[in-house]
Amino acid sequence: MSNLEITKQVPLSRQLLEAVEDRINELGIKFPEYIRHLILADTKMMSNNVLYLTKEQERDIDEAFRDVQKGRVTELKSDKDIDCHFKKLDS
């Protein structure tokens, strides 16, 4: 069983939702990942005694965000794209 057992619904204005969708598309991540990241960043500032992620996990997430922001990502939209990408890596 997953440790993600609680779901919350948050009403958003259309304008805010569109802004969030623009941002997650820019980052190449999914909505839940983005919201969890924001919550973790905010609650970490408020309480340094609570451990939500290991330091290694935090470093990995920070590195992934930096990679996305610097354009060091490859978007693969189809099975063909995936096959071509990995063939190039093997070369």
N, CA, C and O atoms as a CHARMM CRD file, in Angstrom:
* protein
*
  364
    1    1 MET  N      0.84000  -1.19000   0.00000 PROA 1      0.00000
    2    1 MET  CA     0.00000   0.00000   0.00000 PROA 1      0.00000
    3    1 MET  C      0.88200   1.24800   0.00000 PROA 1      0.00000
    4    1 MET  O      1.89800   1.31400   0.69100 PROA 1      0.00000
    5    2 SER  N      0.47500   2.20300  -0.76900 PROA 2      0.00000
    6    2 SER  CA     1.21300   3.44900  -0.86600 PROA 2      0.00000
    7    2 SER  C      1.08500   4.24800   0.42200 PROA 2      0.00000
    8    2 SER  O      0.08900   4.13300   1.13600 PROA 2      0.00000
    9    3 ASN  N      2.10200   5.06300   0.71900 PROA 3      0.00000
   10    3 ASN  CA     2.00100   5.93900   1.88400 PROA 3      0.00000
   11    3 ASN  C      1.27700   7.24200   1.54200 PROA 3      0.00000
   12    3 ASN  O      1.14800   8.12700   2.38800 PROA 3      0.00000
   13    4 LEU  N      0.80100   7.35600   0.28500 PROA 4      0.00000
   14    4 LEU  CA     0.02300   8.51600  -0.13100 PROA 4      0.00000
   15    4 LEU  C     -1.45100   8.13500  -0.04600 PROA 4      0.00000
   16    4 LEU  O     -2.05800   7.75200  -1.04600 PROA 4      0.00000
   17    5 GLU  N     -2.02000   8.24100   1.14100 PROA 5      0.00000
   18    5 GLU  CA    -3.36200   7.74800   1.37700 PROA 5      0.00000
   19    5 GLU  C     -4.42500   8.84100   1.43100 PROA 5      0.00000
   20    5 GLU  O     -5.61600   8.53300   1.39500 PROA 5      0.00000
   21    6 ILE  N     -4.03400  10.08000   1.51400 PROA 6      0.00000
   22    6 ILE  CA    -5.00000  11.16100   1.69800 PROA 6      0.00000
   23    6 ILE  C     -5.05600  12.01000   0.43600 PROA 6      0.00000
   24    6 ILE  O     -4.02400  12.37400  -0.12900 PROA 6      0.00000
   25    7 THR  N     -6.26300  12.31600   0.00600 PROA 7      0.00000
   26    7 THR  CA    -6.47100  13.17400  -1.14700 PROA 7      0.00000
   27    7 THR  C     -7.25500  14.39200  -0.70600 PROA 7      0.00000
   28    7 THR  O     -8.23000  14.27100   0.03600 PROA 7      0.00000
   29    8 LYS  N     -6.84000  15.55200  -1.15300 PROA 8      0.00000
   30    8 LYS  CA    -7.53500  16.81000  -0.85900 PROA 8      0.00000
   31    8 LYS  C     -7.96200  17.43400  -2.17900 PROA 8      0.00000
   32    8 LYS  O     -7.26000  17.32400  -3.18400 PROA 8      0.00000
   33    9 GLN  N     -9.10000  18.08000  -2.16900 PROA 9      0.00000
   34    9 GLN  CA    -9.55200  18.82500  -3.33500 PROA 9      0.00000
   35    9 GLN  C     -9.42000  20.31100  -3.03500 PROA 9      0.00000
   36    9 GLN  O     -9.81300  20.78400  -1.96900 PROA 9      0.00000
   37   10 VAL  N     -8.86200  21.03300  -3.99200 PROA 10     0.00000
   38   10 VAL  CA    -8.65600  22.46800  -3.81100 PROA 10     0.00000
   39   10 VAL  C     -9.25100  23.18800  -5.02100 PROA 10     0.00000
   40   10 VAL  O     -8.77400  23.02000  -6.14300 PROA 10     0.00000
   41   11 PRO  N    -10.29200  23.98900  -4.79200 PROA 11     0.00000
   42   11 PRO  CA   -10.86400  24.75100  -5.91100 PROA 11     0.00000
   43   11 PRO  C     -9.87700  25.82300  -6.37900 PROA 11     0.00000
   44   11 PRO  O     -9.26600  26.51500  -5.56500 PROA 11     0.00000
   45   12 LEU  N     -9.73000  25.95200  -7.69800 PROA 12     0.00000
   46   12 LEU  CA    -8.84600  26.95600  -8.28600 PROA 12     0.00000
   47   12 LEU  C     -9.62400  27.75800  -9.31500 PROA 12     0.00000
   48   12 LEU  O    -10.49000  27.22000 -10.00600 PROA 12     0.00000
   49   13 SER  N     -9.32000  29.02600  -9.41600 PROA 13     0.00000
   50   13 SER  CA    -9.91800  29.82600 -10.48600 PROA 13     0.00000
   51   13 SER  C     -9.33800  29.34100 -11.81400 PROA 13     0.00000
   52   13 SER  O     -8.25600  28.75400 -11.84600 PROA 13     0.00000
   53   14 ARG  N    -10.04000  29.58200 -12.87700 PROA 14     0.00000
   54   14 ARG  CA    -9.56100  29.18300 -14.20800 PROA 14     0.00000
   55   14 ARG  C     -8.21300  29.83100 -14.49200 PROA 14     0.00000
   56   14 ARG  O     -7.31700  29.19400 -15.04600 PROA 14     0.00000
   57   15 GLN  N     -8.06900  31.11200 -14.10800 PROA 15     0.00000
   58   15 GLN  CA    -6.82000  31.83700 -14.34600 PROA 15     0.00000
   59   15 GLN  C     -5.65200  31.19400 -13.59500 PROA 15     0.00000
   60   15 GLN  O     -4.56800  31.02800 -14.15500 PROA 15     0.00000
   61   16 LEU  N     -5.87300  30.83600 -12.33500 PROA 16     0.00000
   62   16 LEU  CA    -4.81300  30.20500 -11.56000 PROA 16     0.00000
   63   16 LEU  C     -4.47800  28.82900 -12.11500 PROA 16     0.00000
   64   16 LEU  O     -3.30500  28.46800 -12.21500 PROA 16     0.00000
   65   17 LEU  N     -5.49300  28.06100 -12.47600 PROA 17     0.00000
   66   17 LEU  CA    -5.25800  26.73900 -13.05000 PROA 17     0.00000
   67   17 LEU  C     -4.45400  26.83800 -14.34200 PROA 17     0.00000
   68   17 LEU  O     -3.53400  26.05100 -14.56500 PROA 17     0.00000
   69   18 GLU  N     -4.79500  27.79500 -15.18400 PROA 18     0.00000
   70   18 GLU  CA    -4.04900  27.97200 -16.43300 PROA 18     0.00000
   71   18 GLU  C     -2.59500  28.34200 -16.16200 PROA 18     0.00000
   72   18 GLU  O     -1.69300  27.86300 -16.84800 PROA 18     0.00000
   73   19 ALA  N     -2.36700  29.19100 -15.16400 PROA 19     0.00000
   74   19 ALA  CA    -0.99000  29.56300 -14.80600 PROA 19     0.00000
   75   19 ALA  C     -0.22000  28.35300 -14.29700 PROA 19     0.00000
   76   19 ALA  O      0.94700  28.16600 -14.64300 PROA 19     0.00000
   77   20 VAL  N     -0.87200  27.53000 -13.47500 PROA 20     0.00000
   78   20 VAL  CA    -0.21800  26.31700 -12.95300 PROA 20     0.00000
   79   20 VAL  C      0.07300  25.35200 -14.09700 PROA 20     0.00000
   80   20 VAL  O      1.16100  24.77800 -14.16100 PROA 20     0.00000
   81   21 GLU  N     -0.88000  25.17000 -14.99200 PROA 21     0.00000
   82   21 GLU  CA    -0.66100  24.25800 -16.11400 PROA 21     0.00000
   83   21 GLU  C      0.47000  24.74100 -17.01900 PROA 21     0.00000
   84   21 GLU  O      1.25000  23.93200 -17.52100 PROA 21     0.00000
   85   22 ASP  N      0.56200  26.04600 -17.22900 PROA 22     0.00000
   86   22 ASP  CA     1.68500  26.59100 -17.99800 PROA 22     0.00000
   87   22 ASP  C      3.00500  26.25000 -17.31700 PROA 22     0.00000
   88   22 ASP  O      3.96500  25.83800 -17.96800 PROA 22     0.00000
   89   23 ARG  N      3.03900  26.42400 -16.01100 PROA 23     0.00000
   90   23 ARG  CA     4.28200  26.18200 -15.26400 PROA 23     0.00000
   91   23 ARG  C      4.67100  24.70300 -15.26600 PROA 23     0.00000
   92   23 ARG  O      5.84000  24.37800 -15.46900 PROA 23     0.00000
   93   24 ILE  N      3.70500  23.79800 -15.04200 PROA 24     0.00000
   94   24 ILE  CA     4.06600  22.37400 -15.01100 PROA 24     0.00000
   95   24 ILE  C      4.46200  21.87900 -16.39700 PROA 24     0.00000
   96   24 ILE  O      5.31900  21.00500 -16.52100 PROA 24     0.00000
   97   25 ASN  N      3.84100  22.43500 -17.44300 PROA 25     0.00000
   98   25 ASN  CA     4.25800  22.07500 -18.80200 PROA 25     0.00000
   99   25 ASN  C      5.66900  22.56200 -19.07600 PROA 25     0.00000
  100   25 ASN  O      6.45800  21.87500 -19.72500 PROA 25     0.00000
  101   26 GLU  N      5.98200  23.74600 -18.57900 PROA 26     0.00000
  102   26 GLU  CA     7.32600  24.30100 -18.73200 PROA 26     0.00000
  103   26 GLU  C      8.35800  23.42000 -18.03000 PROA 26     0.00000
  104   26 GLU  O      9.45100  23.19400 -18.55000 PROA 26     0.00000
  105   27 LEU  N      8.00000  22.92500 -16.84400 PROA 27     0.00000
  106   27 LEU  CA     8.90900  22.09600 -16.06500 PROA 27     0.00000
  107   27 LEU  C      8.91400  20.63700 -16.51100 PROA 27     0.00000
  108   27 LEU  O      9.85200  19.89500 -16.21800 PROA 27     0.00000
  109   28 GLY  N      7.86300  20.23100 -17.22100 PROA 28     0.00000
  110   28 GLY  CA     7.78100  18.84400 -17.67700 PROA 28     0.00000
  111   28 GLY  C      7.42000  17.86800 -16.57400 PROA 28     0.00000
  112   28 GLY  O      7.85600  16.71800 -16.59400 PROA 28     0.00000
  113   29 ILE  N      6.62500  18.31800 -15.61100 PROA 29     0.00000
  114   29 ILE  CA     6.21600  17.44200 -14.51600 PROA 29     0.00000
  115   29 ILE  C      4.69400  17.41500 -14.44400 PROA 29     0.00000
  116   29 ILE  O      4.01400  18.17000 -15.13800 PROA 29     0.00000
  117   30 LYS  N      4.17600  16.54700 -13.60500 PROA 30     0.00000
  118   30 LYS  CA     2.73500  16.42400 -13.44100 PROA 30     0.00000
  119   30 LYS  C      2.25500  17.31500 -12.29200 PROA 30     0.00000
  120   30 LYS  O      3.02000  17.67700 -11.39800 PROA 30     0.00000
  121   31 PHE  N      0.96500  17.65400 -12.34700 PROA 31     0.00000
  122   31 PHE  CA     0.35600  18.54000 -11.36400 PROA 31     0.00000
  123   31 PHE  C      0.60500  18.08400  -9.91900 PROA 31     0.00000
  124   31 PHE  O      1.03400  18.89800  -9.10100 PROA 31     0.00000
  125   32 PRO  N      0.35000  16.80300  -9.57200 PROA 32     0.00000
  126   32 PRO  CA     0.57000  16.39000  -8.17700 PROA 32     0.00000
  127   32 PRO  C      2.02100  16.54800  -7.71400 PROA 32     0.00000
  128   32 PRO  O      2.27700  16.90500  -6.56400 PROA 32     0.00000
  129   33 GLU  N      2.97200  16.27800  -8.62500 PROA 33     0.00000
  130   33 GLU  CA     4.38200  16.44200  -8.26200 PROA 33     0.00000
  131   33 GLU  C      4.68100  17.90300  -7.92900 PROA 33     0.00000
  132   33 GLU  O      5.39300  18.19900  -6.97000 PROA 33     0.00000
  133   34 TYR  N      4.13000  18.80800  -8.73300 PROA 34     0.00000
  134   34 TYR  CA     4.35600  20.23600  -8.53700 PROA 34     0.00000
  135   34 TYR  C      3.77400  20.70400  -7.20100 PROA 34     0.00000
  136   34 TYR  O      4.42400  21.43400  -6.45200 PROA 34     0.00000
  137   35 ILE  N      2.55300  20.28100  -6.91500 PROA 35     0.00000
  138   35 ILE  CA     1.90300  20.68000  -5.66400 PROA 35     0.00000
  139   35 ILE  C      2.66500  20.11800  -4.46800 PROA 35     0.00000
  140   35 ILE  O      2.89000  20.83300  -3.49200 PROA 35     0.00000
  141   36 ARG  N      3.06700  18.84400  -4.53100 PROA 36     0.00000
  142   36 ARG  CA     3.84900  18.26900  -3.41800 PROA 36     0.00000
  143   36 ARG  C      5.15000  19.03000  -3.22300 PROA 36     0.00000
  144   36 ARG  O      5.55800  19.28700  -2.09100 PROA 36     0.00000
  145   37 HSD  N      5.80700  19.39300  -4.33200 PROA 37     0.00000
  146   37 HSD  CA     7.05900  20.15300  -4.24100 PROA 37     0.00000
  147   37 HSD  C      6.82600  21.49100  -3.53300 PROA 37     0.00000
  148   37 HSD  O      7.59700  21.87400  -2.65300 PROA 37     0.00000
  149   38 LEU  N      5.76200  22.19600  -3.91900 PROA 38     0.00000
  150   38 LEU  CA     5.46900  23.49000  -3.28800 PROA 38     0.00000
  151   38 LEU  C      5.17600  23.33300  -1.80000 PROA 38     0.00000
  152   38 LEU  O      5.64400  24.12200  -0.97900 PROA 38     0.00000
  153   39 ILE  N      4.40300  22.31300  -1.46300 PROA 39     0.00000
  154   39 ILE  CA     4.06000  22.09700  -0.05400 PROA 39     0.00000
  155   39 ILE  C      5.30500  21.73900   0.74800 PROA 39     0.00000
  156   39 ILE  O      5.50800  22.25200   1.84800 PROA 39     0.00000
  157   40 LEU  N      6.13300  20.86600   0.20100 PROA 40     0.00000
  158   40 LEU  CA     7.36100  20.48100   0.91100 PROA 40     0.00000
  159   40 LEU  C      8.28800  21.68000   1.09500 PROA 40     0.00000
  160   40 LEU  O      8.87700  21.85800   2.16200 PROA 40     0.00000
  161   41 ALA  N      8.41400  22.49000   0.06600 PROA 41     0.00000
  162   41 ALA  CA     9.28300  23.67200   0.17300 PROA 41     0.00000
  163   41 ALA  C      8.75500  24.63200   1.23000 PROA 41     0.00000
  164   41 ALA  O      9.53100  25.17600   2.01600 PROA 41     0.00000
  165   42 ASP  N      7.45300  24.84200   1.25500 PROA 42     0.00000
  166   42 ASP  CA     6.85800  25.77200   2.20500 PROA 42     0.00000
  167   42 ASP  C      6.93300  25.23900   3.63300 PROA 42     0.00000
  168   42 ASP  O      7.31700  25.97400   4.54200 PROA 42     0.00000
  169   43 THR  N      6.57900  23.99700   3.83900 PROA 43     0.00000
  170   43 THR  CA     6.57300  23.45600   5.20200 PROA 43     0.00000
  171   43 THR  C      7.97900  23.26300   5.73500 PROA 43     0.00000
  172   43 THR  O      8.19500  23.32000   6.94600 PROA 43     0.00000
  173   44 LYS  N      8.93100  23.03700   4.85700 PROA 44     0.00000
  174   44 LYS  CA    10.32500  22.93400   5.30300 PROA 44     0.00000
  175   44 LYS  C     10.77600  24.26700   5.89400 PROA 44     0.00000
  176   44 LYS  O     11.52600  24.29300   6.87000 PROA 44     0.00000
  177   45 MET  N     10.32200  25.36700   5.30900 PROA 45     0.00000
  178   45 MET  CA    10.67500  26.68500   5.83000 PROA 45     0.00000
  179   45 MET  C     10.05300  26.92200   7.19800 PROA 45     0.00000
  180   45 MET  O     10.62800  27.61500   8.03700 PROA 45     0.00000
  181   46 MET  N      8.88100  26.34600   7.41800 PROA 46     0.00000
  182   46 MET  CA     8.17500  26.60500   8.67100 PROA 46     0.00000
  183   46 MET  C      8.64000  25.68700   9.79500 PROA 46     0.00000
  184   46 MET  O      8.59900  26.07600  10.96200 PROA 46     0.00000
  185   47 SER  N      9.07900  24.47800   9.46400 PROA 47     0.00000
  186   47 SER  CA     9.45800  23.53100  10.50300 PROA 47     0.00000
  187   47 SER  C     10.65000  22.70000  10.05600 PROA 47     0.00000
  188   47 SER  O     10.49300  21.76500   9.27000 PROA 47     0.00000
  189   48 ASN  N     11.82400  23.02500  10.54100 PROA 48     0.00000
  190   48 ASN  CA    13.02200  22.28700  10.15900 PROA 48     0.00000
  191   48 ASN  C     13.15100  20.95000  10.87400 PROA 48     0.00000
  192   48 ASN  O     14.02500  20.15200  10.53500 PROA 48     0.00000
  193   49 ASN  N     12.29500  20.69300  11.85600 PROA 49     0.00000
  194   49 ASN  CA    12.37700  19.44300  12.60500 PROA 49     0.00000
  195   49 ASN  C     11.60800  18.30200  11.96300 PROA 49     0.00000
  196   49 ASN  O     11.72100  17.16400  12.41900 PROA 49     0.00000
  197   50 VAL  N     10.83600  18.56300  10.92800 PROA 50     0.00000
  198   50 VAL  CA    10.02100  17.53500  10.29600 PROA 50     0.00000
  199   50 VAL  C     10.74300  17.04900   9.05100 PROA 50     0.00000
  200   50 VAL  O     11.11800  17.85400   8.19900 PROA 50     0.00000
  201   51 LEU  N     10.94100  15.75400   8.93700 PROA 51     0.00000
  202   51 LEU  CA    11.63100  15.17000   7.79200 PROA 51     0.00000
  203   51 LEU  C     10.60900  14.57900   6.84300 PROA 51     0.00000
  204   51 LEU  O      9.95200  13.59100   7.17000 PROA 51     0.00000
  205   52 TYR  N     10.47100  15.17300   5.67700 PROA 52     0.00000
  206   52 TYR  CA     9.54300  14.67100   4.66700 PROA 52     0.00000
  207   52 TYR  C     10.27100  13.80600   3.64900 PROA 52     0.00000
  208   52 TYR  O      9.73200  12.79600   3.19600 PROA 52     0.00000
  209   53 LEU  N     11.46300  14.18200   3.29200 PROA 53     0.00000
  210   53 LEU  CA    12.27100  13.47000   2.31800 PROA 53     0.00000
  211   53 LEU  C     13.67500  13.30000   2.87900 PROA 53     0.00000
  212   53 LEU  O     14.11800  14.06700   3.73400 PROA 53     0.00000
  213   54 THR  N     14.36000  12.28800   2.38400 PROA 54     0.00000
  214   54 THR  CA    15.76000  12.15900   2.76600 PROA 54     0.00000
  215   54 THR  C     16.54300  13.27200   2.07000 PROA 54     0.00000
  216   54 THR  O     16.07400  13.83600   1.08100 PROA 54     0.00000
  217   55 LYS  N     17.69900  13.57800   2.56800 PROA 55     0.00000
  218   55 LYS  CA    18.54400  14.60700   1.93900 PROA 55     0.00000
  219   55 LYS  C     18.87800  14.20200   0.50200 PROA 55     0.00000
  220   55 LYS  O     18.92700  15.04500  -0.39300 PROA 55     0.00000
  221   56 GLU  N     19.10400  12.90800   0.29100 PROA 56     0.00000
  222   56 GLU  CA    19.40600  12.42600  -1.06400 PROA 56     0.00000
  223   56 GLU  C     18.21700  12.67000  -2.00400 PROA 56     0.00000
  224   56 GLU  O     18.40100  13.08500  -3.14800 PROA 56     0.00000
  225   57 GLN  N     17.01100  12.41100  -1.51600 PROA 57     0.00000
  226   57 GLN  CA    15.82200  12.66100  -2.32800 PROA 57     0.00000
  227   57 GLN  C     15.67400  14.14600  -2.63100 PROA 57     0.00000
  228   57 GLN  O     15.33600  14.51800  -3.75500 PROA 57     0.00000
  229   58 GLU  N     15.92200  14.99500  -1.64400 PROA 58     0.00000
  230   58 GLU  CA    15.84700  16.44300  -1.86600 PROA 58     0.00000
  231   58 GLU  C     16.86600  16.87700  -2.91100 PROA 58     0.00000
  232   58 GLU  O     16.54900  17.68400  -3.78500 PROA 58     0.00000
  233   59 ARG  N     18.09000  16.35000  -2.83100 PROA 59     0.00000
  234   59 ARG  CA    19.12200  16.69300  -3.81400 PROA 59     0.00000
  235   59 ARG  C     18.70900  16.23700  -5.21000 PROA 59     0.00000
  236   59 ARG  O     18.89100  16.96700  -6.18400 PROA 59     0.00000
  237   60 ASP  N     18.15200  15.02800  -5.30700 PROA 60     0.00000
  238   60 ASP  CA    17.72100  14.51600  -6.60100 PROA 60     0.00000
  239   60 ASP  C     16.62200  15.37800  -7.20300 PROA 60     0.00000
  240   60 ASP  O     16.64200  15.66400  -8.40000 PROA 60     0.00000
  241   61 ILE  N     15.66800  15.79100  -6.38500 PROA 61     0.00000
  242   61 ILE  CA    14.57100  16.63900  -6.86800 PROA 61     0.00000
  243   61 ILE  C     15.10800  17.99900  -7.29200 PROA 61     0.00000
  244   61 ILE  O     14.74000  18.50800  -8.35000 PROA 61     0.00000
  245   62 ASP  N     15.97600  18.59400  -6.47500 PROA 62     0.00000
  246   62 ASP  CA    16.56700  19.88900  -6.82300 PROA 62     0.00000
  247   62 ASP  C     17.34400  19.79500  -8.13300 PROA 62     0.00000
  248   62 ASP  O     17.26100  20.69000  -8.97400 PROA 62     0.00000
  249   63 GLU  N     18.09400  18.71800  -8.30400 PROA 63     0.00000
  250   63 GLU  CA    18.87000  18.53500  -9.53100 PROA 63     0.00000
  251   63 GLU  C     17.94000  18.38100 -10.73800 PROA 63     0.00000
  252   63 GLU  O     18.21400  18.92800 -11.80700 PROA 63     0.00000
  253   64 ALA  N     16.85800  17.64800 -10.57000 PROA 64     0.00000
  254   64 ALA  CA    15.90300  17.46500 -11.66100 PROA 64     0.00000
  255   64 ALA  C     15.28100  18.79700 -12.06000 PROA 64     0.00000
  256   64 ALA  O     15.13900  19.07200 -13.25200 PROA 64     0.00000
  257   65 PHE  N     14.90600  19.63100 -11.09000 PROA 65     0.00000
  258   65 PHE  CA    14.34000  20.94100 -11.39600 PROA 65     0.00000
  259   65 PHE  C     15.36100  21.82000 -12.11200 PROA 65     0.00000
  260   65 PHE  O     15.01200  22.53500 -13.05100 PROA 65     0.00000
  261   66 ARG  N     16.61500  21.77200 -11.67700 PROA 66     0.00000
  262   66 ARG  CA    17.65900  22.56500 -12.35600 PROA 66     0.00000
  263   66 ARG  C     17.83400  22.08800 -13.79500 PROA 66     0.00000
  264   66 ARG  O     17.97800  22.89800 -14.71100 PROA 66     0.00000
  265   67 ASP  N     17.82000  20.76400 -13.99300 PROA 67     0.00000
  266   67 ASP  CA    17.95200  20.22000 -15.34500 PROA 67     0.00000
  267   67 ASP  C     16.82300  20.70100 -16.24500 PROA 67     0.00000
  268   67 ASP  O     17.06200  21.08000 -17.39200 PROA 67     0.00000
  269   68 VAL  N     15.60400  20.68900 -15.74000 PROA 68     0.00000
  270   68 VAL  CA    14.45800  21.14200 -16.52300 PROA 68     0.00000
  271   68 VAL  C     14.58800  22.62700 -16.83200 PROA 68     0.00000
  272   68 VAL  O     14.37600  23.04600 -17.96900 PROA 68     0.00000
  273   69 GLN  N     14.93500  23.42300 -15.82800 PROA 69     0.00000
  274   69 GLN  CA    15.04400  24.86600 -16.03000 PROA 69     0.00000
  275   69 GLN  C     16.13400  25.22100 -17.03800 PROA 69     0.00000
  276   69 GLN  O     16.01000  26.20800 -17.76300 PROA 69     0.00000
  277   70 LYS  N     17.20300  24.42000 -17.09000 PROA 70     0.00000
  278   70 LYS  CA    18.30300  24.69100 -18.01200 PROA 70     0.00000
  279   70 LYS  C     18.11800  23.99400 -19.35800 PROA 70     0.00000
  280   70 LYS  O     18.98800  24.06100 -20.22700 PROA 70     0.00000
  281   71 GLY  N     16.98400  23.33000 -19.52000 PROA 71     0.00000
  282   71 GLY  CA    16.70400  22.68000 -20.79600 PROA 71     0.00000
  283   71 GLY  C     17.45500  21.39300 -21.02000 PROA 71     0.00000
  284   71 GLY  O     17.55700  20.93000 -22.15600 PROA 71     0.00000
  285   72 ARG  N     17.98200  20.80100 -19.96900 PROA 72     0.00000
  286   72 ARG  CA    18.72500  19.55300 -20.09800 PROA 72     0.00000
  287   72 ARG  C     17.76800  18.36200 -19.96500 PROA 72     0.00000
  288   72 ARG  O     17.92700  17.50200 -19.09900 PROA 72     0.00000
  289   73 VAL  N     16.78800  18.34600 -20.83900 PROA 73     0.00000
  290   73 VAL  CA    15.80200  17.27600 -20.85400 PROA 73     0.00000
  291   73 VAL  C     15.53700  16.86500 -22.29500 PROA 73     0.00000
  292   73 VAL  O     15.77400  17.63300 -23.22700 PROA 73     0.00000
  293   74 THR  N     15.05700  15.67700 -22.45900 PROA 74     0.00000
  294   74 THR  CA    14.66200  15.19400 -23.76900 PROA 74     0.00000
  295   74 THR  C     13.21100  14.78200 -23.69000 PROA 74     0.00000
  296   74 THR  O     12.85100  13.91300 -22.89500 PROA 74     0.00000
  297   75 GLU  N     12.37500  15.39500 -24.50600 PROA 75     0.00000
  298   75 GLU  CA    10.95200  15.06000 -24.50600 PROA 75     0.00000
  299   75 GLU  C     10.71400  13.93700 -25.50900 PROA 75     0.00000
  300   75 GLU  O     11.00700  14.07100 -26.69700 PROA 75     0.00000
  301   76 LEU  N     10.18200  12.84200 -25.01200 PROA 76     0.00000
  302   76 LEU  CA     9.90200  11.67900 -25.84600 PROA 76     0.00000
  303   76 LEU  C      8.39900  11.46400 -25.85200 PROA 76     0.00000
  304   76 LEU  O      7.80700  11.11900 -24.82900 PROA 76     0.00000
  305   77 LYS  N      7.78100  11.67100 -27.02300 PROA 77     0.00000
  306   77 LYS  CA     6.32000  11.66900 -27.08800 PROA 77     0.00000
  307   77 LYS  C      5.73000  10.36400 -27.61700 PROA 77     0.00000
  308   77 LYS  O      4.52000  10.15300 -27.53000 PROA 77     0.00000
  309   78 SER  N      6.55500   9.50400 -28.15300 PROA 78     0.00000
  310   78 SER  CA     6.01000   8.27700 -28.72900 PROA 78     0.00000
  311   78 SER  C      6.97400   7.12500 -28.49000 PROA 78     0.00000
  312   78 SER  O      8.12100   7.33300 -28.09200 PROA 78     0.00000
  313   79 ASP  N      6.50300   5.92200 -28.73400 PROA 79     0.00000
  314   79 ASP  CA     7.37400   4.74500 -28.62600 PROA 79     0.00000
  315   79 ASP  C      8.54600   4.85600 -29.60000 PROA 79     0.00000
  316   79 ASP  O      9.66700   4.45700 -29.28400 PROA 79     0.00000
  317   80 LYS  N      8.27600   5.39700 -30.77700 PROA 80     0.00000
  318   80 LYS  CA     9.34000   5.56900 -31.77500 PROA 80     0.00000
  319   80 LYS  C     10.40800   6.52700 -31.25500 PROA 80     0.00000
  320   80 LYS  O     11.60300   6.26900 -31.40300 PROA 80     0.00000
  321   81 ASP  N      9.97900   7.63500 -30.64400 PROA 81     0.00000
  322   81 ASP  CA    10.92800   8.59100 -30.05900 PROA 81     0.00000
  323   81 ASP  C     11.79500   7.91100 -29.00200 PROA 81     0.00000
  324   81 ASP  O     13.00400   8.13300 -28.93800 PROA 81     0.00000
  325   82 ILE  N     11.16500   7.08600 -28.17900 PROA 82     0.00000
  326   82 ILE  CA    11.88700   6.37900 -27.10700 PROA 82     0.00000
  327   82 ILE  C     12.90700   5.42200 -27.70500 PROA 82     0.00000
  328   82 ILE  O     14.05800   5.38900 -27.27000 PROA 82     0.00000
  329   83 ASP  N     12.48900   4.63400 -28.70800 PROA 83     0.00000
  330   83 ASP  CA    13.41200   3.69500 -29.34400 PROA 83     0.00000
  331   83 ASP  C     14.59700   4.41300 -29.97400 PROA 83     0.00000
  332   83 ASP  O     15.74200   3.99300 -29.81000 PROA 83     0.00000
  333   84 CYS  N     14.31900   5.49900 -30.69600 PROA 84     0.00000
  334   84 CYS  CA    15.40000   6.26600 -31.33700 PROA 84     0.00000
  335   84 CYS  C     16.35900   6.85000 -30.30300 PROA 84     0.00000
  336   84 CYS  O     17.57500   6.82200 -30.49100 PROA 84     0.00000
  337   85 HSD  N     15.80900   7.37800 -29.21400 PROA 85     0.00000
  338   85 HSD  CA    16.63800   7.97700 -28.16400 PROA 85     0.00000
  339   85 HSD  C     17.60100   6.95600 -27.58100 PROA 85     0.00000
  340   85 HSD  O     18.79100   7.23600 -27.43600 PROA 85     0.00000
  341   86 PHE  N     17.09200   5.76300 -27.24200 PROA 86     0.00000
  342   86 PHE  CA    17.95900   4.77800 -26.61300 PROA 86     0.00000
  343   86 PHE  C     18.94400   4.16100 -27.61300 PROA 86     0.00000
  344   86 PHE  O     20.03700   3.75100 -27.22300 PROA 86     0.00000
  345   87 LYS  N     18.57500   4.09200 -28.88800 PROA 87     0.00000
  346   87 LYS  CA    19.52600   3.62500 -29.90100 PROA 87     0.00000
  347   87 LYS  C     20.69500   4.60300 -30.01200 PROA 87     0.00000
  348   87 LYS  O     21.84500   4.19100 -30.16500 PROA 87     0.00000
  349   88 LYS  N     20.39000   5.90800 -29.93300 PROA 88     0.00000
  350   88 LYS  CA    21.44900   6.91700 -29.97800 PROA 88     0.00000
  351   88 LYS  C     22.38300   6.79300 -28.77000 PROA 88     0.00000
  352   88 LYS  O     23.59000   7.00600 -28.88800 PROA 88     0.00000
  353   89 LEU  N     21.82300   6.45000 -27.62000 PROA 89     0.00000
  354   89 LEU  CA    22.63800   6.30100 -26.40700 PROA 89     0.00000
  355   89 LEU  C     23.56800   5.10500 -26.50800 PROA 89     0.00000
  356   89 LEU  O     24.67800   5.13000 -25.97600 PROA 89     0.00000
  357   90 ASP  N     23.11800   4.05600 -27.19100 PROA 90     0.00000
  358   90 ASP  CA    23.94400   2.85000 -27.35000 PROA 90     0.00000
  359   90 ASP  C     25.07600   3.05800 -28.34200 PROA 90     0.00000
  360   90 ASP  O     26.07200   2.33600 -28.30300 PROA 90     0.00000
  361   91 SER  N     24.93600   4.03800 -29.23300 PROA 91     0.00000
  362   91 SER  CA    25.94600   4.27000 -30.27800 PROA 91     0.00000
  363   91 SER  C     27.21300   4.85300 -29.71800 PROA 91     0.00000
  364   91 SER  O     28.15900   5.10600 -30.46400 PROA 91     0.00000
